Amino acid sequence: MSPHQSPFERLRKKFDDSELRCRHCGYRDDSGWNVSTSGDWVEYRFVCSSCDAVETREMRL
């Protein structure tokens, strides 16, 4: 990995380092957050592989 990370890469790393436990069932899912973007927003999505609960964080640019 490059030593220079974009702000979005750093934010995803923060989510992956601290928010991998499902808030609904407590299961820890190490698959991490998925990221998608349209150019004017960035969406981080976590889907629990145990109970299929979905959490999202959206950043508008």
N, C-alpha and C positions, 0 to 999 in steps of 0.2 A: 504494500500500500504506500502511496505517496506520502511524504511527510507533510505536504501541504493539502489540507482538506478544506472543502468548501463549507460554508456555514450550515448547509443542509446535511452534509455528511457528518459534521460534528453533532448536530441535533439528533440524527438517527442513532449515532453511537450512544448518546445520552439515553435515549429511549431503550436501546438494546442493553445497556449496562444497568439500568435501574427499574425498568417497567416491563418485565417479562412474566409477571405473575398475573393471572386472570383475576379481575376484580369480582367476577361472578361466582366462580367455583374454587379459586385459590390455586389452580394448577399452574405450575411453572413451565412455560413453553419456550424453549431455547431457540426456536426458529426465528424469532425476532419480528421486527416491524417491516412491512412492505411500504414502498414509497412510490407515489405516482404524481405527475404534474401536468398542468395544461399550459404552462407559461405564465399565467397570472395567479396561480395558486399551487400549493404543494400539500398533498394529503399523505399522512402517515397512518397506516392501518394495521391493527393487530387482530388476528383471528385465533381464538383459542382452539387448539386441536382436540381438547377434551370435551368442551361443551358448545363449541361453535359460536360463542359470544364474540361480538365485534366491537372494538374500540377504535375511534378515529381521532386524529388531531389534524386540523386543517389550518394552514397558514396562507393568508391572502397577501399577494405581493403588490 
